[in-house]
Amino acid sequence: MANLRIAELDFDTIKTNLKTFLQSQSEFSDYDFEGSGLSILLDVLAYNTHYNAYLANMVMNEMFLDSAVKRASAVSIAKHLGYTPTSVTGAVAKVDIVVTNPVGFPVTLTLERYTPFTCLIDGSPFTFLNIEPVSISPVNGVYLFSDVSIKEGKLLEYSYVVQTGNPSEKFVIPNSDVDISTLYVTVQKSNNDATLESFIRATDISNYDGDSNIFFIEENALGNYELFFGDGILGKKLVAGNIVTIRYLVSSGTNGNVSNVIDQSFTAAAPIGGSTTVAVTTVQNSNGGTARESIDSIRFNAPRANLAKDRAVNKSDYQTLIKTYYPGIKSVSVWGGEENVPPAYGKVFITLAPEPGFVIDTGTKESIKNDLLKDRQILVVTPEFIDPEYTYLNLEVVLKYNKNLTTLPVTSIESLARTTVNNFFVNNVQAFGKNFYYSQLLEELNNCNPSIVSSNAEIAIQKRIIPILNVSNAYTDENTLNFNNRLHPGEIESTRFFISIGGDLIPVRLRDAPDTMPPSYDGTGTIVMYNPITMVTIDTIGTVNYATGEMKINGFTPVGFPTGVFDIRINAKLQENSTDVSVLRNQVIDLDNTVAFEEANRVSGLTIQVTAV
């Protein structure tokens, strides 16, 4: 038997191995394979072998979650782990609704389920509906629905006649953009019996028995969700002739999100209580809309959800549960009370970060605490929510490029570099536990175009505060401004705001004054308030530790800001040997989005200088 070579799998090597094998046979020892028709047969054999090898490799890859490249394969494997990928999620807004002159002036007025409201987002019409009915009584004759949650989407309904009632009978939702959190499922007894029962989605199976009105949901190989019901042991079993009706919203996902810096207005698209005189006031812009879960997210979340077993025991369990049930939350940070400063035993601290420009409202936090965690966590542990603390980085980027290696103009290279910086922050930084590494940014810049020969960046770190006007504001103890990085003495300065002295409006800024000269990089300084026009120091209001980056402001009373400004931004330069920026538990790093505004002493958050060499 000849020595068989089977390790090589590319076409040319397979063909060579086949030739070698045939040449080792005495019948073909003097045969010219290249100049004969047998060469074509070898091509066919090599092609067939290569094809089968590729097919076997793909089949094996699709059998494992880590290597699967088809979504259907990842979904199927996740199904065995008890994990259902999240669907598209509609954005949610909160509104106040005042109804004037409802018909009959009822004692109780109900906002029926699926009452439509419309708005324009980027010039396109969107529909929002309330998922649950809300009833109120008038107060002093005013019919006011307060803090009503409305969700973006178009209402659809499908009905199915049950054929067998077995759990293997599944009811497919034909829309891939369904928001499964909006599913409203009812079962009618038969065509001749209009008795209706509502069914809810099963979550923790330990809470159900054979009489529970529950349904299960999973994603099939075509990417559509399908429902099935119980077997009489776990969940009520349906019978032939039952009519299953499914109502749900088809959502636009992230397209329904509106930044909280934009005014969003809604209009009632149908009468309420018979009245067409309806005033809608936006309490919170729509946000939280997400796309369906990606294959990368399925790979990451499915094993962790299986490990958690729908229980919240350790930190990763909390993170997995919140991300699974609330996909609109971008990042979650959790730490135990024993890790807190100061320690708070018996508590678990949770910080939630939305997409930039959006907020996570109190209602969502209460829902996580009471609906999600209450029955899944250890009884003696109390969850407490902490707001995220943002640290912004101001960058002055300098690039040099070889003009002989590109035909792009300077403006195009600058635009490319700007996009690279923004993408770097989105992909590598804007989440809890992610530090900023200076060398990684420079590597991205150097690689964004072959003509770039060098890159450099000067970094400033920024904190933002929104003080209450006309009262004394202090930032000490738990409110201390913690830059969490080594600061350069004499390089701290704030944007402009106003104080009142003797009834006069005085422009002021904050800056640091080192306690020693020359300044000590491990030393301390004071925070002074000065007039940027006369350069006269008005007051000393705080301290700064340059080694730890902690800044304390004992008290100051701002009375106003320049037009269009609503916060104070404090910029500090990093020490020369501290170009990386690290974060702690609830801190998130983001790119400074400041637009230069001379009147407020604001400088651009990102500047890029490109020079040809």
WOSULJO-V23644 format. One record per residue. NEAR is the number of other C-alpha atoms within 8 Angstrom. Layout:
BEGIN
<<NEAR> <NEAR>>
END
This chain:
BEGIN
<<2> <5> <5> <5> <6> <5> <4> <7> <10> <7> <9> <7> <9> <13> <12> <8> <9> <10> <10> <8> <11> <9> <11> <9> <8> <6> <4> <9> <9> <5> <6> <6> <9> <5> <6> <8> <7> <7> <10> <8> <8> <11> <9> <8> <9> <13> <9> <8> <10> <12> <8> <8> <9> <8> <8> <8> <8> <8> <8> <8> <10> <13> <10> <10> <11> <5> <8> <12> <9> <8> <8> <10> <13> <16> <14> <10> <11> <14> <10> <7> <9> <7> <10> <10> <9> <9> <11> <16> <18> <16> <15> <13> <13> <13> <14> <13> <12> <11> <14> <9> <7> <11> <8> <4> <6> <7> <6> <8> <11> <9> <10> <8> <10> <10> <10> <11> <12> <12> <11> <10> <9> <4> <5> <6> <8> <11> <11> <12> <13> <13> <10> <7> <10> <9> <8> <10> <8> <11> <7> <4> <5> <9> <12> <11> <10> <7> <8> <10> <10> <12> <12> <15> <13> <9> <9> <8> <8> <7> <8> <8> <9> <12> <8> <7> <10> <11> <10> <5> <9> <8> <8> <8> <10> <6> <7> <8> <10> <13> <14> <10> <5> <9> <10> <10> <11> <11> <12> <14> <12> <10> <9> <5> <7> <8> <7> <8> <8> <9> <11> <9> <8> <8> <4> <7> <7> <4> <5> <10> <10> <12> <10> <9> <10> <12> <13> <10> <10> <9> <11> <11> <9> <5> <8> <12> <12> <12> <12> <12> <13> <16> <12> <10> <9> <12> <16> <15> <12> <11> <10> <9> <10> <13> <13> <12> <12> <11> <12> <13> <14> <12> <13> <13> <13> <11> <6> <14> <12> <11> <10> <10> <5> <6> <6> <9> <9> <10> <9> <11> <8> <8> <10> <10> <10> <7> <12> <7> <8> <12> <9> <12> <9> <12> <9> <8> <14> <12> <14> <14> <16> <12> <9> <10> <10> <6> <10> <6> <8> <13> <11> <8> <10> <11> <10> <11> <14> <11> <6> <11> <6> <10> <9> <13> <9> <6> <10> <8> <14> <11> <11> <12> <13> <12> <13> <10> <7> <7> <12> <11> <13> <11> <10> <14> <12> <13> <11> <11> <12> <7> <7> <9> <5> <4> <8> <9> <7> <8> <11> <12> <12> <12> <12> <14> <12> <13> <8> <4> <8> <10> <9> <10> <6> <6> <6> <8> <10> <9> <9> <10> <10> <8> <9> <11> <10> <8> <6> <9> <10> <7> <5> <5> <9> <8> <9> <8> <9> <9> <7> <10> <7> <9> <12> <11> <13> <13> <12> <11> <12> <11> <13> <12> <12> <11> <9> <6> <7> <8> <6> <6> <6> <8> <6> <8> <11> <11> <8> <9> <11> <9> <8> <11> <11> <9> <8> <11> <11> <8> <7> <8> <13> <11> <11> <12> <10> <12> <10> <10> <9> <8> <6> <7> <10> <11> <8> <11> <12> <12> <8> <10> <8> <9> <10> <13> <10> <8> <12> <8> <9> <7> <11> <11> <13> <14> <12> <8> <7> <7> <8> <8> <8> <7> <8> <9> <10> <10> <12> <10> <5> <5> <7> <11> <10> <7> <13> <10> <11> <12> <14> <13> <13> <8> <10> <13> <11> <11> <12> <13> <14> <13> <12> <10> <7> <4> <5> <6> <8> <9> <11> <12> <13> <13> <13> <14> <10> <13> <9> <8> <6> <4> <9> <10> <10> <7> <12> <12> <14> <13> <14> <14> <13> <13> <13> <9> <5> <5> <7> <7> <8> <8> <7> <8> <12> <12> <11> <13> <12> <15> <11> <10> <13> <12> <12> <12> <13> <10> <10> <10> <10> <14> <10> <8> <12> <10> <4> <5> <7> <6> <9> <12> <10> <12> <11> <12> <11> <13> <10> <6> <4> <9> <10> <8> <9> <9> <13> <7> <9> <12> <12> <15> <15> <11> <10> <11> <7> <9> <8> <9> <9> <7> <7> <11> <9> <11> <9> <11> <13> <11> <8> <11> <9> <11> <9> <7> <6>>
END
